[in-house]
Amino acid sequence: MNALPARDVPDALSWISRHADRSRPPVVLILGSLYLAGEVLRANGQVPG
C-alpha cells in the first residue's frame, strides 16, 4: 500500500476521486487530530457521529 501526503483536505479528496479505482474503493487513513477527521468526514458528505 502506498501513502501520499496532501496539503489540505480538499486537495486530498480531489486526488482520491480522480485516481480511485471505482471497482475497488481505496482505504483512506486519516492521521492527525479528531478535528481533521471531522473535516474529512464533512467534506465527504458524512456527518461525524
PDB file of N, CA, C and O in Angstrom, chain B, residues numbered from 101:
ATOM      1  N   MET B 101       0.848  -1.178   0.000  1.00  0.00           N
ATOM      2  CA  MET B 101       0.000   0.000   0.000  1.00  0.00           C
ATOM      3  C   MET B 101       0.888   1.234   0.000  1.00  0.00           C
ATOM      4  O   MET B 101       1.892   1.282   0.711  1.00  0.00           O
ATOM      5  N   ASN B 102       0.522   2.229  -0.795  1.00  0.00           N
ATOM      6  CA  ASN B 102       1.276   3.467  -0.876  1.00  0.00           C
ATOM      7  C   ASN B 102       0.617   4.548  -0.033  1.00  0.00           C
ATOM      8  O   ASN B 102      -0.586   4.507   0.225  1.00  0.00           O
ATOM      9  N   ALA B 103       1.416   5.508   0.389  1.00  0.00           N
ATOM     10  CA  ALA B 103       0.905   6.659   1.137  1.00  0.00           C
ATOM     11  C   ALA B 103       1.362   7.928   0.435  1.00  0.00           C
ATOM     12  O   ALA B 103       2.498   8.015  -0.031  1.00  0.00           O
ATOM     13  N   LEU B 104       0.482   8.901   0.364  1.00  0.00           N
ATOM     14  CA  LEU B 104       0.803  10.180  -0.241  1.00  0.00           C
ATOM     15  C   LEU B 104       0.321  11.309   0.664  1.00  0.00           C
ATOM     16  O   LEU B 104      -0.799  11.252   1.173  1.00  0.00           O
ATOM     17  N   PRO B 105       1.137  12.323   0.871  1.00  0.00           N
ATOM     18  CA  PRO B 105       0.683  13.476   1.654  1.00  0.00           C
ATOM     19  C   PRO B 105      -0.142  14.411   0.775  1.00  0.00           C
ATOM     20  O   PRO B 105      -0.034  14.386  -0.451  1.00  0.00           O
ATOM     21  N   ALA B 106      -0.961  15.228   1.411  1.00  0.00           N
ATOM     22  CA  ALA B 106      -1.723  16.263   0.707  1.00  0.00           C
ATOM     23  C   ALA B 106      -1.616  17.551   1.510  1.00  0.00           C
ATOM     24  O   ALA B 106      -1.432  17.518   2.726  1.00  0.00           O
ATOM     25  N   ARG B 107      -1.731  18.684   0.826  1.00  0.00           N
ATOM     26  CA  ARG B 107      -1.574  19.956   1.548  1.00  0.00           C
ATOM     27  C   ARG B 107      -2.812  20.343   2.351  1.00  0.00           C
ATOM     28  O   ARG B 107      -2.722  21.086   3.329  1.00  0.00           O
ATOM     29  N   ASP B 108      -3.991  19.823   1.920  1.00  0.00           N
ATOM     30  CA  ASP B 108      -5.210  20.087   2.693  1.00  0.00           C
ATOM     31  C   ASP B 108      -6.267  19.039   2.330  1.00  0.00           C
ATOM     32  O   ASP B 108      -6.078  18.230   1.422  1.00  0.00           O
ATOM     33  N   VAL B 109      -7.366  19.075   3.053  1.00  0.00           N
ATOM     34  CA  VAL B 109      -8.428  18.080   2.875  1.00  0.00           C
ATOM     35  C   VAL B 109      -9.024  18.115   1.465  1.00  0.00           C
ATOM     36  O   VAL B 109      -9.131  17.063   0.834  1.00  0.00           O
ATOM     37  N   PRO B 110      -9.415  19.280   0.949  1.00  0.00           N
ATOM     38  CA  PRO B 110      -9.986  19.284  -0.400  1.00  0.00           C
ATOM     39  C   PRO B 110      -9.021  18.738  -1.461  1.00  0.00           C
ATOM     40  O   PRO B 110      -9.441  18.039  -2.383  1.00  0.00           O
ATOM     41  N   ASP B 111      -7.741  19.055  -1.328  1.00  0.00           N
ATOM     42  CA  ASP B 111      -6.749  18.544  -2.272  1.00  0.00           C
ATOM     43  C   ASP B 111      -6.657  17.019  -2.198  1.00  0.00           C
ATOM     44  O   ASP B 111      -6.593  16.347  -3.228  1.00  0.00           O
ATOM     45  N   ALA B 112      -6.650  16.486  -1.005  1.00  0.00           N
ATOM     46  CA  ALA B 112      -6.567  15.027  -0.824  1.00  0.00           C
ATOM     47  C   ALA B 112      -7.801  14.332  -1.399  1.00  0.00           C
ATOM     48  O   ALA B 112      -7.674  13.344  -2.123  1.00  0.00           O
ATOM     49  N   LEU B 113      -8.986  14.838  -1.082  1.00  0.00           N
ATOM     50  CA  LEU B 113     -10.210  14.209  -1.581  1.00  0.00           C
ATOM     51  C   LEU B 113     -10.319  14.322  -3.095  1.00  0.00           C
ATOM     52  O   LEU B 113     -10.819  13.411  -3.753  1.00  0.00           O
ATOM     53  N   SER B 114      -9.854  15.432  -3.647  1.00  0.00           N
ATOM     54  CA  SER B 114      -9.865  15.607  -5.091  1.00  0.00           C
ATOM     55  C   SER B 114      -8.947  14.588  -5.761  1.00  0.00           C
ATOM     56  O   SER B 114      -9.320  13.976  -6.762  1.00  0.00           O
ATOM     57  N   TRP B 115      -7.751  14.406  -5.212  1.00  0.00           N
ATOM     58  CA  TRP B 115      -6.807  13.441  -5.777  1.00  0.00           C
ATOM     59  C   TRP B 115      -7.394  12.031  -5.720  1.00  0.00           C
ATOM     60  O   TRP B 115      -7.314  11.275  -6.688  1.00  0.00           O
ATOM     61  N   ILE B 116      -7.982  11.690  -4.579  1.00  0.00           N
ATOM     62  CA  ILE B 116      -8.573  10.360  -4.409  1.00  0.00           C
ATOM     63  C   ILE B 116      -9.693  10.142  -5.435  1.00  0.00           C
ATOM     64  O   ILE B 116      -9.768   9.080  -6.052  1.00  0.00           O
ATOM     65  N   SER B 117     -10.548  11.129  -5.614  1.00  0.00           N
ATOM     66  CA  SER B 117     -11.674  10.958  -6.541  1.00  0.00           C
ATOM     67  C   SER B 117     -11.201  10.838  -7.987  1.00  0.00           C
ATOM     68  O   SER B 117     -11.845  10.154  -8.783  1.00  0.00           O
ATOM     69  N   ARG B 118     -10.098  11.482  -8.345  1.00  0.00           N
ATOM     70  CA  ARG B 118      -9.575  11.390  -9.714  1.00  0.00           C
ATOM     71  C   ARG B 118      -8.856  10.076  -9.973  1.00  0.00           C
ATOM     72  O   ARG B 118      -8.867   9.588 -11.103  1.00  0.00           O
ATOM     73  N   HIS B 119      -8.232   9.489  -8.956  1.00  0.00           N
ATOM     74  CA  HIS B 119      -7.373   8.329  -9.173  1.00  0.00           C
ATOM     75  C   HIS B 119      -7.910   7.001  -8.620  1.00  0.00           C
ATOM     76  O   HIS B 119      -7.299   5.954  -8.835  1.00  0.00           O
ATOM     77  N   ALA B 120      -9.008   7.035  -7.934  1.00  0.00           N
ATOM     78  CA  ALA B 120      -9.527   5.814  -7.313  1.00  0.00           C
ATOM     79  C   ALA B 120     -10.058   4.838  -8.365  1.00  0.00           C
ATOM     80  O   ALA B 120     -10.650   5.244  -9.365  1.00  0.00           O
ATOM     81  N   ASP B 121      -9.839   3.571  -8.124  1.00  0.00           N
ATOM     82  CA  ASP B 121     -10.394   2.500  -8.942  1.00  0.00           C
ATOM     83  C   ASP B 121     -11.814   2.261  -8.435  1.00  0.00           C
ATOM     84  O   ASP B 121     -12.005   1.783  -7.317  1.00  0.00           O
ATOM     85  N   ARG B 122     -12.797   2.590  -9.247  1.00  0.00           N
ATOM     86  CA  ARG B 122     -14.202   2.504  -8.816  1.00  0.00           C
ATOM     87  C   ARG B 122     -14.619   1.080  -8.442  1.00  0.00           C
ATOM     88  O   ARG B 122     -15.540   0.894  -7.648  1.00  0.00           O
ATOM     89  N   SER B 123     -13.952   0.084  -9.006  1.00  0.00           N
ATOM     90  CA  SER B 123     -14.313  -1.296  -8.687  1.00  0.00           C
ATOM     91  C   SER B 123     -13.704  -1.749  -7.355  1.00  0.00           C
ATOM     92  O   SER B 123     -14.168  -2.722  -6.760  1.00  0.00           O
ATOM     93  N   ARG B 124     -12.674  -1.053  -6.892  1.00  0.00           N
ATOM     94  CA  ARG B 124     -12.033  -1.366  -5.603  1.00  0.00           C
ATOM     95  C   ARG B 124     -11.793  -0.062  -4.848  1.00  0.00           C
ATOM     96  O   ARG B 124     -10.694   0.489  -4.919  1.00  0.00           O
ATOM     97  N   PRO B 125     -12.789   0.442  -4.132  1.00  0.00           N
ATOM     98  CA  PRO B 125     -12.627   1.716  -3.430  1.00  0.00           C
ATOM     99  C   PRO B 125     -11.391   1.695  -2.520  1.00  0.00           C
ATOM    100  O   PRO B 125     -11.093   0.677  -1.895  1.00  0.00           O
ATOM    101  N   PRO B 126     -10.682   2.819  -2.451  1.00  0.00           N
ATOM    102  CA  PRO B 126      -9.456   2.858  -1.658  1.00  0.00           C
ATOM    103  C   PRO B 126      -9.725   2.910  -0.160  1.00  0.00           C
ATOM    104  O   PRO B 126     -10.797   3.326   0.281  1.00  0.00           O
ATOM    105  N   VAL B 127      -8.751   2.488   0.596  1.00  0.00           N
ATOM    106  CA  VAL B 127      -8.769   2.661   2.043  1.00  0.00           C
ATOM    107  C   VAL B 127      -8.071   3.974   2.309  1.00  0.00           C
ATOM    108  O   VAL B 127      -6.943   4.180   1.861  1.00  0.00           O
ATOM    109  N   VAL B 128      -8.730   4.873   3.038  1.00  0.00           N
ATOM    110  CA  VAL B 128      -8.158   6.181   3.323  1.00  0.00           C
ATOM    111  C   VAL B 128      -7.868   6.262   4.815  1.00  0.00           C
ATOM    112  O   VAL B 128      -8.765   6.097   5.642  1.00  0.00           O
ATOM    113  N   LEU B 129      -6.630   6.513   5.143  1.00  0.00           N
ATOM    114  CA  LEU B 129      -6.196   6.615   6.534  1.00  0.00           C
ATOM    115  C   LEU B 129      -5.969   8.079   6.852  1.00  0.00           C
ATOM    116  O   LEU B 129      -5.190   8.754   6.179  1.00  0.00           O
ATOM    117  N   ILE B 130      -6.650   8.572   7.880  1.00  0.00           N
ATOM    118  CA  ILE B 130      -6.527   9.969   8.288  1.00  0.00           C
ATOM    119  C   ILE B 130      -5.683  10.014   9.547  1.00  0.00           C
ATOM    120  O   ILE B 130      -6.046   9.449  10.579  1.00  0.00           O
ATOM    121  N   LEU B 131      -4.551  10.695   9.446  1.00  0.00           N
ATOM    122  CA  LEU B 131      -3.668  10.832  10.603  1.00  0.00           C
ATOM    123  C   LEU B 131      -3.704  12.274  11.076  1.00  0.00           C
ATOM    124  O   LEU B 131      -3.599  13.202  10.274  1.00  0.00           O
ATOM    125  N   GLY B 132      -3.849  12.457  12.356  1.00  0.00           N
ATOM    126  CA  GLY B 132      -3.893  13.808  12.899  1.00  0.00           C
ATOM    127  C   GLY B 132      -4.902  13.882  14.017  1.00  0.00           C
ATOM    128  O   GLY B 132      -5.102  12.926  14.766  1.00  0.00           O
ATOM    129  N   SER B 133      -5.527  15.022  14.115  1.00  0.00           N
ATOM    130  CA  SER B 133      -6.456  15.269  15.207  1.00  0.00           C
ATOM    131  C   SER B 133      -7.869  14.810  14.861  1.00  0.00           C
ATOM    132  O   SER B 133      -8.177  14.506  13.709  1.00  0.00           O
ATOM    133  N   LEU B 134      -8.707  14.768  15.868  1.00  0.00           N
ATOM    134  CA  LEU B 134     -10.125  14.492  15.630  1.00  0.00           C
ATOM    135  C   LEU B 134     -10.757  15.622  14.827  1.00  0.00           C
ATOM    136  O   LEU B 134     -11.693  15.397  14.060  1.00  0.00           O
ATOM    137  N   TYR B 135     -10.248  16.831  15.003  1.00  0.00           N
ATOM    138  CA  TYR B 135     -10.722  17.963  14.209  1.00  0.00           C
ATOM    139  C   TYR B 135     -10.505  17.685  12.725  1.00  0.00           C
ATOM    140  O   TYR B 135     -11.408  17.902  11.917  1.00  0.00           O
ATOM    141  N   LEU B 136      -9.316  17.207  12.361  1.00  0.00           N
ATOM    142  CA  LEU B 136      -9.014  16.883  10.965  1.00  0.00           C
ATOM    143  C   LEU B 136      -9.925  15.772  10.467  1.00  0.00           C
ATOM    144  O   LEU B 136     -10.455  15.859   9.359  1.00  0.00           O
ATOM    145  N   ALA B 137     -10.113  14.742  11.256  1.00  0.00           N
ATOM    146  CA  ALA B 137     -11.001  13.643  10.855  1.00  0.00           C
ATOM    147  C   ALA B 137     -12.421  14.170  10.609  1.00  0.00           C
ATOM    148  O   ALA B 137     -13.079  13.761   9.653  1.00  0.00           O
ATOM    149  N   GLY B 138     -12.886  15.072  11.468  1.00  0.00           N
ATOM    150  CA  GLY B 138     -14.211  15.674  11.287  1.00  0.00           C
ATOM    151  C   GLY B 138     -14.297  16.480  10.004  1.00  0.00           C
ATOM    152  O   GLY B 138     -15.314  16.437   9.312  1.00  0.00           O
ATOM    153  N   GLU B 139     -13.237  17.217   9.677  1.00  0.00           N
ATOM    154  CA  GLU B 139     -13.188  17.971   8.426  1.00  0.00           C
ATOM    155  C   GLU B 139     -13.311  17.051   7.220  1.00  0.00           C
ATOM    156  O   GLU B 139     -14.046  17.341   6.276  1.00  0.00           O
ATOM    157  N   VAL B 140     -12.584  15.940   7.264  1.00  0.00           N
ATOM    158  CA  VAL B 140     -12.613  14.990   6.154  1.00  0.00           C
ATOM    159  C   VAL B 140     -14.009  14.381   6.013  1.00  0.00           C
ATOM    160  O   VAL B 140     -14.529  14.277   4.902  1.00  0.00           O
ATOM    161  N   LEU B 141     -14.608  13.985   7.112  1.00  0.00           N
ATOM    162  CA  LEU B 141     -15.957  13.408   7.055  1.00  0.00           C
ATOM    163  C   LEU B 141     -16.965  14.412   6.504  1.00  0.00           C
ATOM    164  O   LEU B 141     -17.793  14.061   5.663  1.00  0.00           O
ATOM    165  N   ARG B 142     -16.901  15.651   6.968  1.00  0.00           N
ATOM    166  CA  ARG B 142     -17.818  16.684   6.461  1.00  0.00           C
ATOM    167  C   ARG B 142     -17.604  16.920   4.967  1.00  0.00           C
ATOM    168  O   ARG B 142     -18.572  17.002   4.210  1.00  0.00           O
ATOM    169  N   ALA B 143     -16.350  17.029   4.537  1.00  0.00           N
ATOM    170  CA  ALA B 143     -16.044  17.257   3.129  1.00  0.00           C
ATOM    171  C   ALA B 143     -16.499  16.093   2.255  1.00  0.00           C
ATOM    172  O   ALA B 143     -16.768  16.265   1.066  1.00  0.00           O
ATOM    173  N   ASN B 144     -16.583  14.911   2.852  1.00  0.00           N
ATOM    174  CA  ASN B 144     -17.014  13.713   2.131  1.00  0.00           C
ATOM    175  C   ASN B 144     -18.525  13.472   2.259  1.00  0.00           C
ATOM    176  O   ASN B 144     -19.037  12.441   1.822  1.00  0.00           O
ATOM    177  N   GLY B 145     -19.221  14.426   2.857  1.00  0.00           N
ATOM    178  CA  GLY B 145     -20.675  14.316   2.990  1.00  0.00           C
ATOM    179  C   GLY B 145     -21.132  13.378   4.092  1.00  0.00           C
ATOM    180  O   GLY B 145     -22.264  12.895   4.064  1.00  0.00           O
ATOM    181  N   GLN B 146     -20.266  13.116   5.061  1.00  0.00           N
ATOM    182  CA  GLN B 146     -20.616  12.253   6.186  1.00  0.00           C
ATOM    183  C   GLN B 146     -20.568  13.089   7.466  1.00  0.00           C
ATOM    184  O   GLN B 146     -19.588  13.787   7.724  1.00  0.00           O
ATOM    185  N   VAL B 147     -21.613  13.013   8.244  1.00  0.00           N
ATOM    186  CA  VAL B 147     -21.670  13.767   9.489  1.00  0.00           C
ATOM    187  C   VAL B 147     -20.925  13.002  10.571  1.00  0.00           C
ATOM    188  O   VAL B 147     -21.226  11.835  10.823  1.00  0.00           O
ATOM    189  N   PRO B 148     -19.951  13.649  11.217  1.00  0.00           N
ATOM    190  CA  PRO B 148     -19.251  12.979  12.320  1.00  0.00           C
ATOM    191  C   PRO B 148     -20.232  12.585  13.413  1.00  0.00           C
ATOM    192  O   PRO B 148     -21.120  13.358  13.770  1.00  0.00           O
ATOM    193  N   GLY B 149     -20.066  11.382  13.938  1.00  0.00           N
ATOM    194  CA  GLY B 149     -21.003  10.885  14.945  1.00  0.00           C
ATOM    195  C   GLY B 149     -20.547  11.025  16.350  1.00  0.00           C
ATOM    196  O   GLY B 149     -21.262  10.636  17.273  1.00  0.00           O
TER     197      GLY B 149
END
